[in-house]
């Protein structure tokens, strides 16, 4: 398979839920025992207070060295706090030969997979976790939740949804490993196809699964199949406003925007990018993709002017504003320069690490400047209704 990116690791993290705290956690008088310390640690982990959670859990292990829950939680906390070596050491103590019975839940395996230094090791842990999750999902599906009372059925459905999300995220992580670290292996393509079919069986409409499927098809040079998947995902999202809770997370929308641009779907990409820019105006990649999409749109119109005339501008409904006319190549380039200048500033201010974006933005700005393009200037109203130049 074609290499797509190096050493990809998808975060397939299990959900951390706060448990009710014991007497010690509530600040009331009571005995200091391992159970109350673990309860407090759950609350701290849910608040991302990893350092304090580690102190509670270390104390719990002093009291009960064989407590597997405390061992697992402190391993997770150490990993989240950045001490990979100590975190892995704790989690590995949950597995044979340290214990006779390995964990029956996926959490330790997912964290060990994420922190693995070798791709085959990561795949092994991900495989164990996904097999567990798929079995749990299948068992719950077979139970027939419709026969349960409503509150229990709703609770079980939420749990299954979380497990489905964990499973597909882990499967996508495995695909990324095969498409990056192990892309030259003979079995790479076959394994990717098998993994994506499992993910589609679990959650066929999941945006990350569809994006992964499109990437696989691109790597197989099945361009039309990839485009069909990408456009299908865009159609699912078309018309959704910024901050819509049903929109995928920003990273997924950024990935979709890049794929749309690869298939010359410039307007569709700009539609998705607009939601990113509205929700996070400081997002470097969002500003970059906006500028790049507008640049590509201008080039496409120059090559085929009929693109702009073939667009049907809808007739305005009574009381609504006149619809925007399609932008000319010159307007696209002007808007592109505005976005790219903003991106360059954000890139410098945030000391952004992706050198490829920085180099491409500099190259585009140099070309636009050389061609006499002037960045667009917009009039915006502030809260008092005064017009400001932006």
Buried (B, 14 or more C-beta within 10 A) or exposed (E): BEEBEEEBBBEBBBEBEEBEBBBBBEEEEEEEBBBBBBBBBBBBBBEEBBEBBBBBBBBBBEEBEEBBBBBBBBBBBBBBBEBEEBBBEBBEBBBEEEEEEEBEEBBBBBBBBBBBEEBEEBBBBBBBBBEBBBEBBEEBEEEEBEEBEEEEBEEBEEBBEBBBBBBBBBBBBBBBBBBBBBBEEEEBBEBBEBBBEBBBBBBEEBBBBBBBBBBBBBBBEBEEBBBBBBBEBBEEBEEBEEEEEEBBEBBBBBBBBBBBBBBEBBEBBBBBBBBBBEBBEEBBBBBBBBBBBBBBBBBBBBEEEEBBEEEEEEEEEEEEEEEEEBBBBEBBBBBBBBBBBBBBEBBEEEEBEEEEBBEBBEEBBEEBEEEEBEBBEEEEEEEEEEEEEE
